[in-house]
Amino acid sequence: MPHIIFFLIKNREIFYYDNILILYHWAFGHQVLLNDYILRYCLSNKIKFIAIQLCETERTNQHLYKLYQKYYKTLELVNSSDNIKLKIYNSYLLFLLKIINKFKKIKILNYRDFYFKNFENYKPKNKTFYYNENTKKIEEHLTHNYWMEKFNEDYPKLNHDLGSFKVKCENFLKSCNIDTNRKIVNIFFRNLVHGGKFYMDSVRNSYNPINYIKSIKWLEKNGYNIFIRSDKHVFEILRNNNFTNTYFLESFKFKFDIKLLDIYLYSKSTLHICQNSGSHYLAYALNTEIMMLDCFPLGEGRPEGTVLCPKIQSNGKILNFFDYCNTNLIYGEGIDFQNTKILPNTEEEIFEVITKKHKNLILVNDKIPKECLAMHRKNKIFASK
């Protein structure tokens, strides 16, 4: 509490504003929505605000706000990997601002209200469903992000300013003998080591990093620098493959602030490759091409990207997409990881998507049931014939 009081006294300029945005969320995708989407809404409606950041540094990025520094000012209260500490800080900050509001009228821009307002404004006409891992039932989808695409039509995407850290990041890369004139691909591998805590984490980790090697080498030969985010397990699998222009972000952590470098690489990238995760939210805001591979469950789909669906093995039988697209498997229900498990996309399937030479893949958008949100989005969804 004393730290927060001192922070508010030191930064009295906060109270020159009628609106305050608290930048606090524990998930990166929502952090992007907080920084980018609320800003666009405020700019359109001529709402001026100042932001106070409480950043969870394990899963989110404390430098994200720097992409928006020409639009609004952000004051950093605390950056920490301790989410319990951040929750306490957030509660105390809201409590103090509530007291201050009795003397000086201020409005806290509420992210939750913003999110659900846009959900209601832009939701599809038909009901859509998803698998709830807590109730273990297929239920109506009431928290999806379909509204992101529709929101863009009313609130256009922004130009982002790298500011002074652009030169800082480029100088570091050059000091590592990395050619900054080559195009950039970001590849995000989901965390395999800690990914099994929840059911939906486990079903989204069906990939095999070995199956990406051929495509990575093709990208290298075609003028790209590849920057990989992964856990140590994936790093050990991929590190000894004679890559020439592929780099692991974690390997720079003792030389440079890799969270700052991460934002730079996002902003300069022309292609974003990932599995089913929130890493693509910022890529989408930055108009970067998105390829989501090993994508399971399909359920929600992805905004304006290319999606590659896997096969499933059930009781010894291989099911392709056409076998399970009209079953509850499309929502993620029914995977027990023994009798029924998700098969990784093959080396050739991944290669066909990345090279855009679809010999054995086929578009399957028209095979998706209308109750599945992916059917209503602009993504191109592929599966093996």
N, C-alpha and C positions, 0 to 999 in steps of 0.2 A: 504493500500500500504506500509507504513513504516514497518508494521509487517512482510510482505513478504520479503522486502529488508533485514531486520535484519536476518530473517530466512536463506536467501541465503548466507549472509556474514558469519553467524555463522557456516553454514554447507558447507564450501567451497569444501569439498570432493565431492560434487555433480558434480563438473566440472572436476573431474578426469575421469569421465565416458563419453563415446561418446553417450550413449543412456539413456534417462530418461523416466520412466513410471509414469504417473500421475494416482494414484488410486482414481478416483472420479466417482461415479455413485449413483443414488438415489434408485436403486432397488437391492435387495440382490442377485437375480439370476445373474444379470449382474456383480455384484461385484465379484462373484465366477469366472465367465468367465475371468474377468480382472486379478485376482490373479493367477488362476490355469492354464487356457488355454494359455494365452499369455506366461506365464513362460515356459510351456512345449515346445512351439514353439521356444522360445529363446534358451533354453537349447539344443535342437536338432540342431539349426543353429549356436550355439556357439556365441550368442549375449549376451554380458554382459551389465547389466544396473543397475541403482539405482532407487528406487521408492520414490515418494513423495505422501503422503496420505492426502486427504481431504475427510473426512468421514461424511456422513449423518447418524447420530446415531439413528434416529427414525426407519428407515426401513432397514438399513444395520448394519454391525457389525464392530466396530473399531478395534477389535482384530483378525479379520480373517487373516491378513497378518502373524500373528505369527505362523501359520501352515507351512509357507514357509520360515522361517527365516534362515534356513541352506542353502537356494538357493540364496537369494538376500537380500540386506539391504533396509529397509523402514524407511524413516524419516517422522514423523507425523507433518504436518503443522497446521492442524486444524481439530478437531472433533466437530461437532455441529448438533443440531436438526433443525437448521434454514437453509433451503435449499436455500433461496434467498442469504443469507450471503455466502454460499458455492459457488454459481454460480458466485458471484462477486469475491471471492478469486480465483476461477479457471480462470476467465477471466484475472485478473491482473497477475497471475502467468504466464499464457501463453504469455501475452504481454511482461513481463520482460524477459522471456526466449527467445523470438523472438529477442529482442534487444541484449541480450548477445550472441546470435548465430552469430551476425555480427563480433564478435571478437574471439569467441571460438566456433567452429563448434560442435553443439549438435543436436541430433535427438530426437524428441518426439515420443515415440511409440504410435500410434494412435489406440485406441480401436475400434472406428467406422469403420475404414478402415480394421482392422483385422477381425472384425465380418463379414462384407459383402464380404470380400475376401474368407473366409471359406464357407459362404453361397453359393457363386458361385461355389467353388471347389467341394462341396459335396452335392449339391441339387439333389433330385430325378429326374429321366428322365421325368416323367409325371408331368404336371402342377397340383398343389394342391391349394385348395381354403379355405377361412375363411370368417367369417362374420365381416365386418368392422362396428363397432358401431358408427363411425362418419358419414359415408356416408349412413349407414343403407342398405348396399348391400353385396351380396356375391361376393368377389373379389379374384384375384389370390394372393396367399400367398407369400410375398417377404421378410419377416423378421423372419421366423421361425428358430427353433434351431435343426432341423434334423441333421445338420452337426456335432453336438456334438459326436454322436456315431461313425461316419466315421472318425472324427478327431482322436479318440482314436486308430484307427488302424495304423495311421502314427506317432502319438505322444503318447506313452504309459502313463498311469496314474502314478503319483508320489507316493513315500513314504512320509508321512507327519510326521513332528517332533513337538511334543507337548512342548518340551523344559522344562524349569523350572516351567511353570504354571501347568503342570500335577500334581505335588506333592501338589501345593497350592490348587488346586480344590479338590483333593482327601481328603486332610486334612480337608477342610471345610465340605465336605459331611459326613465324619466320625464324625465331631463335632456335626452334626445334627442327629446322630445315624442312618445313611443310610449305609447299607451294600454294599460296593463298589465291592464285589466279585460277585454280581448278574449281570446278563445280563441287558442291557439298551435298552429301547424302547423310542424313541422320538415321541410324538404326537403333531402335529401342527393343531390347529383349526383356520380357517380364522376369521378375525375380523368382527363380526356381527354388532357391534355398528356403525363403520365408513365405512362399506363395500358397502353402497348404493350410493356413489357419482357418479359412472359410471355404465353403463349398464353391462359391463363384470364383474365388481366387484359383482354386485347383483346376476347375474345368477350363479356365482361360490359359492354363500353362501346358498345353498339349504339344507345343512346338519342340523340334529337335534342331539345335543350332547348327549341327553339321550339315543339315540340308540347305543352309543359306550360303555355304562357302562358294559354290560354283557361281552364284549370282553376284557375290561380293567381288570375286575376281573379274567377272565381266564388267562390273561398274568401274573397277580400277582401270581396265583397259580402255574404257570409253570416257576417260577424262574426269573422273570423280575422285574426290577425297571422301572416304567413308569414316564417319565418327560413330563409334559403338558405345551405347550405354548398356551395361549388364552387371550381374552379380559375379562373384569370384568363380563360381562354378562354370558359367558360360565363358568367362575369360580364359580359364584353364583349357577349355575345349578348343577354343578358336585361336589362341595366341601363337601356336606353332604351325602356321599354314602358309608361310612364305608370302604374306601379304606385302604389297609394295606401297600402297597409299591408304592403308586402313589403320585407324588409331583408336585406342580404347581411352575414353575420357578419364576413367579412374587412374590411369597411369600418369596423369599430369598433376594429381592432387597435392604432391609435395613441392611442386614448382609454381603453381598458379591457383587462383580461385576458380575451381572448375564449375561452380554454380554460375559465375559471371560468364565464363567461356560457353557454358551451355546456352545461355540466352543469346549470345552472339551467334552461335552455330544455328540455332533455331531461325534467327532472322536472316541468315545468309543462305540457308538451305533451299534447294530446288525440289527435293524429294524426301519424304518422311515415311519410313518403313517401320511397322510395329505389329504387335499382336493386339488383342482386344484390351485396350487400356486407355486411360485418360491423357496419355502423352500427346495424342493427336489434336487436342483442343487448341493449343497454341499454334500448331502448324496450320490449322484451319483458319484461325484468326489472321495469320500472316499470308494467306493465299498460297500455301505450299501444297504441292501435289501429295496426296496421302495414299499409301498402299497398306491395307491392314490384312496381314496373312495369318494363317492358322486361326482364323476368326471363329470362335465359339464362345457362347451361343450367338447365333445370328440375331435373334430377338430384336434388339433396338436398332440395328443397322448403324451406319456411320454417315456423317454429312459429306456429300460430294466427293467421295473417295472410291478407290477400287478395293473390293473385299474378296478374299479367297476363302471358301468354306472347306472344311476337312471331311474326310470319311469317318465312319464310326464302326467299330467292331462290336457286335452284340451276339453273345452265345456262339462264338466261333465264325459268324457270318459277317462279311464286309458289306456295310451299307453305304452307298453313295448318297449324294444330296437328294436325288430323286426318290430314294427309298425312305428318307426320314423327314422330308420337308413338310409333309402334312401330318406329322405326329408331334407330340409334346417335346420331342428331342430338340426341335428347332428353337425352343425357348430355354433349353438347358436342363430340362427335367430328365431323370432316369439314368444318369451316369454314376455307376458304382465303382469304377476304376478297376474292376476285376472281370465280371461277365460282360459289362458294357463300358467301353472306354473309347476315347477320342484318339484317332490316329493322326500323327503329324502330317502336315502337307509335305509332299515328296520334294526332292531336289528339283525334279523336272517341272512340277506344278509351280513352284516358286519362281523358277527361271522363266517360265512362260509369261507369268504376270509381270515381272520386272522388265523383261525385254519387249513386252507387248506383242509377242508372237504366240497367239493362242491356238495351237494346233490341237491339243487334246482337252482344252477347256472350253466351256460354253457359258454364255450369260444365262442366269437363272432367275432374273428378277420377276418374270411372269409366272414362275412356279411357286412364289411365296404367297401364303394365305393372307387375306386382307386384314386379319386380326393380328398379324405380325408387323410391328412398326417399320421394319426394314423395307417393307413393300411400298411405304409412303414416302421414302426418302430418295434423294438424287444419286445414291451410290450405285456403282456398277458391280454387281455381285456375280462372281464366277465360281464354277465347280467343275470337277472332272466329268467328262462325258460318260 
